[in-house]
Amino acid sequence: MDIIFDSGARRSFDLVIGTDGLHSHTRRLAFGPEEKPPYDAFRSPEARRELVASRLPERSRHVPRPVAAMREADDLFFDVVSQIHLPTGSSGRVALAGDAVHATSFLSGQGSSVSLVGAYVLAGEPAARADHTEAFAAYERLMRDFVETNQALATTGGTFVTPTTHEALDARNAARRTPPRSPGARAAPPTPVW
Ligand SMILES: Cc1cc2nc3c(=O)[nH]c(=O)nc-3n(C[C@H](O)[C@H](O)[C@H](O)COP(=O)(O)OP(=O)(O)OC[C@H]3O[C@@H](n4cnc5c(N)ncnc54)[C@H](O)[C@@H]3O)c2cc1C
């Protein structure tokens, strides 16, 4: 594949592997543009700040300081919670790994694990197969169940990560304080109560 970098430099490669995250530019080039979220808040930085501020209780004593800091920050991270579902992780000689193809969203967790496992499988397959077509097909086959199982966790994970009632918040905090069962594993640090 003939690649032209932003700098203007040109190189040729047998395969291109995109690991450039949730909003992957490589994915856009190989598979087309991603769906834009249908929210006004993505119009401008000011609209984003207003949305975040409007969702927090004004009268809480904890809220005004972080909201004021957010309004002044010039590096506010704001994104929609997304998963990536593609019918296949490769197109021709281009393959994707990590969030670029298997994003699970932070509601399920596991994104780093899925990314690392995917990269490991993808790195191993070309050496074990006759050509890249077989290698990418095997990568797809080996990853599919694992990815879908982890992406499905987001359905139940949502209420655990962002509880919407006091009862759910207490249950989440209690679960976080419970030490892991595996011997030798370190206990999770206590979850701060807001
Ligand atoms: C708020 C939040 C909480 C999370 N919590 C967890 C958690 O508890 N557990 C968990 O396992 N996962 C969690 N995740 C998910 C986890 O962060 C991702 O699944 C993981 O980082 C994906 O790794 P990646 O290497 O595919 O992508 P990324 O970590 O996004 O890395 C992509 C890299 O590509 C670079 N890049 C992008 N475009 C270009 C370009 N054009 N040229 C060059 N470089 C480029 C980016 O700068 C970035 O360094 C969370 C994510 C978020 C947003």
The ligand as an SDF file (V2000), in Angstrom:
LIG
                    3D

 53 58  0  0  0  0  0  0  0  0999 V2000
  -13.6950    7.7930   30.5760 C   0  0  0  0  0  0  0  0  0  0  0  0
  -13.1510    6.4490   30.1500 C   0  0  0  0  0  0  0  0  0  0  0  0
  -12.9750    5.4580   31.1020 C   0  0  0  0  0  0  0  0  0  0  0  0
  -12.4850    4.2000   30.7310 C   0  0  0  0  0  0  0  0  0  0  0  0
  -12.3240    3.2420   31.6980 N   0  0  0  0  0  0  0  0  0  0  0  0
  -11.8160    2.0540   31.3570 C   0  0  0  0  0  0  0  0  0  0  0  0
  -11.6060    1.0440   32.3440 C   0  0  0  0  0  0  0  0  0  0  0  0
  -11.8690    1.2400   33.5290 O   0  0  0  0  0  0  0  0  0  0  0  0
  -11.1040   -0.1470   31.9610 N   0  0  0  0  0  0  0  0  0  0  0  0
  -10.7710   -0.4020   30.6620 C   0  0  0  0  0  0  0  0  0  0  0  0
  -10.2820   -1.4980   30.3440 O   0  0  0  0  0  0  0  0  0  0  0  0
  -10.9660    0.5310   29.6980 N   0  0  0  0  0  0  0  0  0  0  0  0
  -11.4750    1.7350   30.0200 C   0  0  0  0  0  0  0  0  0  0  0  0
  -11.6800    2.6910   29.0440 N   0  0  0  0  0  0  0  0  0  0  0  0
  -11.4180    2.3400   27.6350 C   0  0  0  0  0  0  0  0  0  0  0  0
   -9.9410    2.3490   27.2990 C   0  0  0  0  0  0  0  0  0  0  0  0
   -9.3820    3.6240   27.6200 O   0  0  0  0  0  0  0  0  0  0  0  0
   -9.8190    2.0630   25.8090 C   0  0  0  0  0  0  0  0  0  0  0  0
  -10.5480    0.8930   25.4850 O   0  0  0  0  0  0  0  0  0  0  0  0
   -8.3820    1.8510   25.4000 C   0  0  0  0  0  0  0  0  0  0  0  0
   -7.5950    2.9700   25.7380 O   0  0  0  0  0  0  0  0  0  0  0  0
   -8.3080    1.6060   23.8900 C   0  0  0  0  0  0  0  0  0  0  0  0
   -6.9640    1.5210   23.5040 O   0  0  0  0  0  0  0  0  0  0  0  0
   -6.5480    1.8990   22.0230 P   0  0  0  0  0  0  0  0  0  0  0  0
   -5.0650    1.7830   22.0240 O   0  0  0  0  0  0  0  0  0  0  0  0
   -7.3350    1.1180   21.0530 O   0  0  0  0  0  0  0  0  0  0  0  0
   -6.9950    3.4110   21.8160 O   0  0  0  0  0  0  0  0  0  0  0  0
   -6.4870    4.7310   22.5490 P   0  0  0  0  0  0  0  0  0  0  0  0
   -6.0500    4.4520   23.9500 O   0  0  0  0  0  0  0  0  0  0  0  0
   -7.5570    5.7560   22.3180 O   0  0  0  0  0  0  0  0  0  0  0  0
   -5.1700    5.1170   21.7450 O   0  0  0  0  0  0  0  0  0  0  0  0
   -5.2470    5.5910   20.4190 C   0  0  0  0  0  0  0  0  0  0  0  0
   -4.0000    6.4260   20.1790 C   0  0  0  0  0  0  0  0  0  0  0  0
   -3.9600    6.8050   18.8000 O   0  0  0  0  0  0  0  0  0  0  0  0
   -3.5460    8.1420   18.7290 C   0  0  0  0  0  0  0  0  0  0  0  0
   -4.0130    8.6930   17.4470 N   0  0  0  0  0  0  0  0  0  0  0  0
   -5.2880    8.9580   17.0770 C   0  0  0  0  0  0  0  0  0  0  0  0
   -5.3150    9.4600   15.8360 N   0  0  0  0  0  0  0  0  0  0  0  0
   -4.0330    9.4840   15.3930 C   0  0  0  0  0  0  0  0  0  0  0  0
   -3.4210    9.8750   14.1710 C   0  0  0  0  0  0  0  0  0  0  0  0
   -4.1510   10.3490   13.1490 N   0  0  0  0  0  0  0  0  0  0  0  0
   -2.0900    9.7830   14.0910 N   0  0  0  0  0  0  0  0  0  0  0  0
   -1.3500    9.3100   15.1140 C   0  0  0  0  0  0  0  0  0  0  0  0
   -1.8760    8.9030   16.2880 N   0  0  0  0  0  0  0  0  0  0  0  0
   -3.1930    8.9980   16.4300 C   0  0  0  0  0  0  0  0  0  0  0  0
   -4.1830    8.8020   19.9350 C   0  0  0  0  0  0  0  0  0  0  0  0
   -3.5010    9.9870   20.2660 O   0  0  0  0  0  0  0  0  0  0  0  0
   -4.0000    7.7250   21.0000 C   0  0  0  0  0  0  0  0  0  0  0  0
   -2.7450    7.8310   21.6440 O   0  0  0  0  0  0  0  0  0  0  0  0
  -12.1650    3.9480   29.3770 C   0  0  0  0  0  0  0  0  0  0  0  0
  -12.3470    4.9530   28.4130 C   0  0  0  0  0  0  0  0  0  0  0  0
  -12.8390    6.1860   28.8000 C   0  0  0  0  0  0  0  0  0  0  0  0
  -13.0210    7.2640   27.7490 C   0  0  0  0  0  0  0  0  0  0  0  0
  1  2  1  0
  2  3  1  0
  2 52  2  0
  3  4  2  0
  4  5  1  0
  4 50  1  0
  5  6  2  0
  6  7  1  0
  6 13  1  0
  7  8  2  0
  7  9  1  0
  9 10  1  0
 10 11  2  0
 10 12  1  0
 12 13  2  0
 13 14  1  0
 14 15  1  0
 14 50  1  0
 15 16  1  0
 16 17  1  0
 16 18  1  0
 18 19  1  0
 18 20  1  0
 20 21  1  0
 20 22  1  0
 22 23  1  0
 23 24  1  0
 24 25  2  0
 24 26  1  0
 24 27  1  0
 27 28  1  0
 28 29  2  0
 28 30  1  0
 28 31  1  0
 31 32  1  0
 32 33  1  0
 33 34  1  0
 33 48  1  0
 34 35  1  0
 35 36  1  0
 35 46  1  0
 36 37  1  0
 36 45  1  0
 37 38  2  0
 38 39  1  0
 39 40  1  0
 39 45  2  0
 40 41  1  0
 40 42  2  0
 42 43  1  0
 43 44  2  0
 44 45  1  0
 46 47  1  0
 46 48  1  0
 48 49  1  0
 50 51  2  0
 51 52  1  0
 52 53  1  0
M  END
$$$$
